[in-house]
Amino acid sequence: MNVSADLAEQAKDAFWIARGEYRTFSAWVEAAMRRHIDATRRAHGVDEIPARPGGSLPTGRPLS
């Protein structure tokens, strides 16, 4: 997974503000991903997120 360096720094800064609520940066990222998955599931009206066809994602150039 590639994200821009700016986004990664913003995420680290946001974690730092919330560090009392999360044991690690990884825990903060996992919680954010779970919230986004739940929001996507609700937005698309599905109980379960279906597996992606072929099991892979399109590739692209790194953002950073």
Legacy VTK file of the C-alpha trace (Angstrom):
# vtk DataFile Version 3.0
C-alpha trace
ASCII
DATASET POLYDATA
POINTS 64 float
0.000 0.000 0.000
1.357 3.418 -0.927
0.113 6.702 0.477
1.553 10.171 0.084
4.174 11.233 2.603
1.973 14.220 3.527
-0.997 11.960 4.344
1.226 9.653 6.407
2.534 12.627 8.405
-0.993 13.953 8.973
-2.060 10.517 10.235
0.880 10.383 12.646
0.032 13.868 13.915
-3.623 12.897 14.398
-2.573 9.768 16.281
-0.347 11.888 18.511
-3.339 14.014 19.516
-5.396 10.852 20.257
-2.526 8.802 21.706
-4.257 8.426 25.076
-7.089 6.567 23.353
-4.916 4.088 21.403
-2.029 1.923 22.499
-0.159 2.150 19.181
-0.242 3.953 15.842
-1.189 0.626 14.246
-4.217 0.369 16.553
-5.242 3.909 15.525
-4.916 3.021 11.807
-6.844 -0.238 12.291
-9.699 1.580 14.054
-9.850 4.161 11.249
-9.948 1.422 8.604
-12.710 -0.438 10.460
-14.790 2.772 10.660
-14.341 3.345 6.932
-15.247 -0.267 6.097
-18.410 0.011 8.228
-19.326 3.322 6.546
-18.798 1.785 3.090
-20.933 -1.224 4.014
-23.758 1.066 5.210
-23.456 3.387 2.196
-23.823 0.423 -0.175
-26.521 -1.331 1.851
-24.664 -4.606 2.324
-24.264 -6.735 5.433
-20.971 -8.186 4.238
-18.360 -6.678 1.931
-18.054 -9.086 -1.018
-14.636 -10.362 -2.035
-13.104 -8.436 -4.923
-12.989 -10.257 -8.262
-9.657 -11.926 -8.867
-8.417 -11.144 -5.355
-6.148 -8.287 -6.410
-6.332 -4.528 -6.855
-5.303 -2.423 -9.832
-1.755 -1.205 -9.499
-0.604 2.335 -9.909
2.314 4.613 -9.349
3.341 5.420 -5.764
2.033 8.769 -4.525
5.149 9.844 -2.660
LINES 1 65
64 0 1 2 3 4 5 6 7 8 9 10 11 12 13 14 15 16 17 18 19 20 21 22 23 24 25 26 27 28 29 30 31 32 33 34 35 36 37 38 39 40 41 42 43 44 45 46 47 48 49 50 51 52 53 54 55 56 57 58 59 60 61 62 63
